[in-house]
Amino acid sequence: MLEQNSWYLDLIRCPDCLSDIFLSSGSVSCQVCGFIGSRQNLKPKSPKNLQLSFPRLPIFDIQASWDKIQSRPEITYSGPNAQRDSRELMSVIASHLHSKGRILDLGCGPRDQAIPVEYLGHQYVGIDYTNTSADFLGDAHAIPFASSSFDCVLSYAVLEHLHNPYVVIHEIARVLKPGGIYIGTVSQGEPFHESYFHLTPWGFISLISSVECLRVDRLWDSMDTIQALSRMGRYPRVIKFLLSQLDKIHQGMPLLAPRKMNWTKQEKELDKLYRAGSVCFCVVKE
């Protein structure tokens, strides 16, 4: 909810035209385009078309960068954990943001990531399309904040739920400050769960490469696809149980694949990324 003392009030802009917005006691309005909303709801109302340009051919050399970006971060975060485990993500945020920063949780769901973000000493604001636990409702395709407002944008399992991730990634790049980071997770091998686009690591790199100022800094696996199927797949409970046991066998018996015993740590991390149910990422705005 938009409170009078909220630190982010000066950063809010009209979701339809990005002009300054007027906040009254119970509503918000834009004098430029005529947008009118409530203090709890800043979703866009204009169905306007957007024009984005893309290169015809890939502008990234996947083989040249592949070895540099696939690496699991060391967990250095030791504060209170959120409802959805984000210790790895918070460790990466801590390694990038060395002073008090502003963090936007895009698609914040139950707003649980506020706990670790504020423990790290950063300012937090969370928006979501439907979850009323958010500070206010908004749309990732039209982020209602001024350009270069945030040091970090966080999206935990959000990209797959957006009908046009290319529009969203341009919006994320717009609201990030130069040197800021975009961090989060996205589905790869997870089953359909009211989701649009599940991204492979290469697909994610392609998406990020559509914005010239963004660079993928790191990719790593979140959970194995078998584990994801045991938790999320619309299977009978007995099948889910068997999948969970299969996952335990796979994780606990490396001898099932003896050729992997002599692999390097990097080769094993890459193997997990190939099998990932969801992929974690860190992107830098240059």
ZAVOPA-201156 format. One record per residue (C-alpha): residue number from 1; residue in one letter; chain; x, y, z. Coordinates in steps of 0.1 Angstrom, whole numbers, m for minus. Layout:
// residues N
PT   seq   type   mol      px      py      pz
PT   NUM      A     A       X       Y       Z
...
// end
This chain:
// residues 286
PT   seq   type   mol      px      py      pz
PT     1      M     A       0       0       0
PT     2      L     A      13      35      m9
PT     3      E     A      19      51      25
PT     4      Q     A      28      87      28
PT     5      N     A      62      80      43
PT     6      S     A      72      53      18
PT     7      W     A     107      60       5
PT     8      Y     A      98      52     m31
PT     9      L     A      69      77     m36
PT    10      D     A      92     102     m54
PT    11      L     A     102      74     m79
PT    12      I     A      66      65     m89
PT    13      R     A      56      74    m125
PT    14      C     A      25      69    m146
PT    15      P     A      24      33    m158
PT    16      D     A       9      44    m191
PT    17      C     A      32      73    m201
PT    18      L     A      59      75    m174
PT    19      S     A      50     111    m166
PT    20      D     A      49     124    m130
PT    21      I     A      19     112    m112
PT    22      F     A      m3     130     m86
PT    23      L     A     m11     111     m54
PT    24      S     A     m41     122     m34
PT    25      S     A     m55     106      m3
PT    26      G     A     m72      77     m21
PT    27      S     A     m62      78     m57
PT    28      V     A     m35      85     m82
PT    29      S     A     m38     105    m115
PT    30      C     A     m17     116    m144
PT    31      Q     A     m22     151    m158
PT    32      V     A      m5     142    m191
PT    33      C     A     m24     111    m203
PT    34      G     A     m54     111    m180
PT    35      F     A     m45      78    m161
PT    36      I     A     m66      74    m129
PT    37      G     A     m60      46    m105
PT    38      S     A     m60      38     m68
PT    39      R     A     m32      41     m43
PT    40      Q     A     m31       3     m42
PT    41      N     A     m33      m3     m79
PT    42      L     A      m9      10    m105
PT    43      K     A     m15     m14    m133
PT    44      P     A     m15       2    m168
PT    45      K     A     m48       9    m185
PT    46      S     A     m37      18    m220
PT    47      P     A     m35     m11    m245
PT    48      K     A     m10       8    m266
PT    49      N     A      14     m11    m289
PT    50      L     A      51      m9    m283
PT    51      Q     A      79      m9    m309
PT    52      L     A     110     m29    m300
PT    53      S     A     139     m35    m324
PT    54      F     A     159     m68    m325
PT    55      P     A     189     m79    m345
PT    56      R     A     181    m104    m372
PT    57      L     A     211    m126    m363
PT    58      P     A     223    m135    m328
PT    59      I     A     246    m109    m314
PT    60      F     A     262    m131    m288
PT    61      D     A     289    m158    m291
PT    62      I     A     275    m185    m268
PT    63      Q     A     306    m207    m269
PT    64      A     A     329    m178    m261
PT    65      S     A     310    m168    m230
PT    66      W     A     296    m202    m218
PT    67      D     A     326    m211    m195
PT    68      K     A     326    m177    m178
PT    69      I     A     289    m175    m168
PT    70      Q     A     280    m209    m154
PT    71      S     A     291    m209    m118
PT    72      R     A     273    m215     m85
PT    73      P     A     279    m187     m59
PT    74      E     A     292    m194     m25
PT    75      I     A     265    m189       2
PT    76      T     A     278    m161      24
PT    77      Y     A     244    m148      35
PT    78      S     A     237    m159      71
PT    79      G     A     206    m138      80
PT    80      P     A     170    m148      83
PT    81      N     A     157    m167      53
PT    82      A     A     126    m160      34
PT    83      Q     A      96    m183      29
PT    84      R     A     111    m191      m5
PT    85      D     A     148    m199       0
PT    86      S     A     169    m171     m15
PT    87      R     A     202    m175       4
PT    88      E     A     222    m178     m29
PT    89      L     A     205    m148     m44
PT    90      M     A     211    m127     m13
PT    91      S     A     247    m138     m13
PT    92      V     A     251    m125     m48
PT    93      I     A     233     m92     m40
PT    94      A     A     257     m87     m10
PT    95      S     A     287     m93     m33
PT    96      H     A     275     m66     m57
PT    97      L     A     259     m40     m35
PT    98      H     A     284     m28      m9
PT    99      S     A     264       2       3
PT   100      K     A     227       9      10
PT   101      G     A     208       3     m22
PT   102      R     A     172       3     m35
PT   103      I     A     158     m30     m45
PT   104      L     A     126     m37     m65
PT   105      D     A     110     m71     m60
PT   106      L     A      92     m76     m93
PT   107      G     A      64    m101     m89
PT   108      C     A      70    m102     m52
PT   109      G     A      42    m127     m44
PT   110      P     A      39    m129      m5
PT   111      R     A      66    m102      m1
PT   112      D     A      87    m127      17
PT   113      Q     A     120    m114       2
PT   114      A     A     117     m82      21
PT   115      I     A     130     m99      52
PT   116      P     A     165    m108      38
PT   117      V     A     168     m77      17
PT   118      E     A     162     m54      46
PT   119      Y     A     185     m75      68
PT   120      L     A     212     m67      43
PT   121      G     A     205     m30      49
PT   122      H     A     188     m22      16
PT   123      Q     A     155      m4       9
PT   124      Y     A     128     m28      m4
PT   125      V     A      96     m23     m25
PT   126      G     A      76     m52     m39
PT   127      I     A      50     m51     m66
PT   128      D     A      28     m79     m79
PT   129      Y     A       1     m83    m104
PT   130      T     A     m24    m101     m81
PT   131      N     A     m10    m107     m46
PT   132      T     A     m23     m80     m22
PT   133      S     A       6     m86       1
PT   134      A     A      27     m65     m23
PT   135      D     A      33     m28     m15
PT   136      F     A      10     m21     m45
PT   137      L     A      m3     m39     m76
PT   138      G     A      15     m33    m109
PT   139      D     A      25     m49    m142
PT   140      A     A      60     m59    m151
PT   141      H     A      53     m49    m187
PT   142      A     A      48     m13    m175
PT   143      I     A      69      m8    m144
PT   144      P     A      55      24    m127
PT   145      F     A      89      38    m117
PT   146      A     A     113      64    m131
PT   147      S     A     142      53    m152
PT   148      S     A     175      45    m133
PT   149      S     A     157      42    m100
PT   150      F     A     170       9     m86
PT   151      D     A     203      m7     m78
PT   152      C     A     188     m42     m81
PT   153      V     A     157     m58     m96
PT   154      L     A     148     m92     m81
PT   155      S     A     123    m116     m97
PT   156      Y     A     119    m149     m80
PT   157      A     A     102    m174    m105
PT   158      V     A      85    m146    m124
PT   159      L     A      97    m144    m160
PT   160      E     A      79    m176    m170
PT   161      H     A      46    m161    m160
PT   162      L     A      49    m130    m183
PT   163      H     A      32    m130    m217
PT   164      N     A      60    m109    m233
PT   165      P     A      94    m113    m216
PT   166      Y     A     111     m91    m242
PT   167      V     A      90     m61    m232
PT   168      V     A      97     m69    m195
PT   169      I     A     134     m71    m199
PT   170      H     A     135     m37    m216
PT   171      E     A     115     m23    m187
PT   172      I     A     139     m39    m162
PT   173      A     A     168     m24    m180
PT   174      R     A     151      10    m179
PT   175      V     A     145      11    m142
PT   176      L     A     180      m2    m133
PT   177      K     A     208      22    m126
PT   178      P     A     241      17    m146
PT   179      G     A     261      m9    m127
PT   180      G     A     229     m23    m112
PT   181      I     A     220     m60    m112
PT   182      Y     A     190     m81    m122
PT   183      I     A     188    m113    m102
PT   184      G     A     164    m141     m99
PT   185      T     A     152    m175    m111
PT   186      V     A     133    m187    m142
PT   187      S     A     117    m220    m151
PT   188      Q     A     134    m244    m175
PT   189      G     A     123    m280    m169
PT   190      E     A      94    m273    m145
PT   191      P     A      60    m284    m157
PT   192      F     A      34    m258    m169
PT   193      H     A      21    m238    m139
PT   194      E     A       1    m210    m154
PT   195      S     A      33    m201    m172
PT   196      Y     A      41    m188    m207
PT   197      F     A      78    m190    m215
PT   198      H     A     102    m214    m198
PT   199      L     A     138    m205    m207
PT   200      T     A     168    m227    m213
PT   201      P     A     201    m211    m204
PT   202      W     A     207    m202    m240
PT   203      G     A     172    m188    m243
PT   204      F     A     178    m166    m213
PT   205      I     A     211    m154    m228
PT   206      S     A     193    m146    m260
PT   207      L     A     166    m127    m241
PT   208      I     A     191    m106    m222
PT   209      S     A     211    m100    m253
PT   210      S     A     181     m82    m268
PT   211      V     A     190     m52    m246
PT   212      E     A     224     m38    m255
PT   213      C     A     233     m25    m220
PT   214      L     A     226     m59    m202
PT   215      R     A     252     m86    m197
PT   216      V     A     247    m121    m182
PT   217      D     A     272    m123    m153
PT   218      R     A     263    m158    m139
PT   219      L     A     239    m187    m144
PT   220      W     A     235    m218    m121
PT   221      D     A     209    m244    m114
PT   222      S     A     182    m241     m88
PT   223      M     A     168    m276     m86
PT   224      D     A     168    m308    m107
PT   225      T     A     139    m313    m132
PT   226      I     A     130    m346    m115
PT   227      Q     A     127    m329     m82
PT   228      A     A     106    m302     m98
PT   229      L     A      83    m328    m113
PT   230      S     A      79    m345     m79
PT   231      R     A      68    m312     m64
PT   232      M     A      49    m294     m92
PT   233      G     A      38    m320    m118
PT   234      R     A       1    m327    m120
PT   235      Y     A       6    m364    m113
PT   236      P     A     m11    m387     m88
PT   237      R     A       5    m386     m54
PT   238      V     A      20    m420     m57
PT   239      I     A      38    m409     m89
PT   240      K     A      51    m378     m72
PT   241      F     A      64    m400     m44
PT   242      L     A      82    m422     m68
PT   243      L     A      97    m393     m86
PT   244      S     A     109    m379     m53
PT   245      Q     A     126    m413     m45
PT   246      L     A     141    m414     m80
PT   247      D     A     155    m379     m73
PT   248      K     A     171    m391     m41
PT   249      I     A     186    m421     m58
PT   250      H     A     200    m399     m85
PT   251      Q     A     214    m373     m61
PT   252      G     A     228    m399     m37
PT   253      M     A     243    m425     m60
PT   254      P     A     269    m408     m83
PT   255      L     A     282    m443     m92
PT   256      L     A     252    m446    m115
PT   257      A     A     272    m424    m139
PT   258      P     A     308    m435    m132
PT   259      R     A     322    m413    m161
PT   260      K     A     312    m382    m141
PT   261      M     A     333    m392    m111
PT   262      N     A     364    m377    m127
PT   263      W     A     347    m346    m140
PT   264      T     A     359    m311    m129
PT   265      K     A     337    m290    m106
PT   266      Q     A     328    m268    m135
PT   267      E     A     318    m298    m157
PT   268      K     A     295    m310    m129
PT   269      E     A     279    m276    m125
PT   270      L     A     273    m274    m162
PT   271      D     A     257    m309    m161
PT   272      K     A     233    m297    m134
PT   273      L     A     224    m267    m155
PT   274      Y     A     215    m290    m184
PT   275      R     A     191    m308    m160
PT   276      A     A     178    m279    m141
PT   277      G     A     141    m275    m133
PT   278      S     A     148    m238    m129
PT   279      V     A     178    m216    m135
PT   280      C     A     192    m189    m113
PT   281      F     A     208    m158    m129
PT   282      C     A     226    m126    m123
PT   283      V     A     226     m99    m150
PT   284      V     A     246     m66    m149
PT   285      K     A     236     m33    m165
PT   286      E     A     267     m18    m180
// end
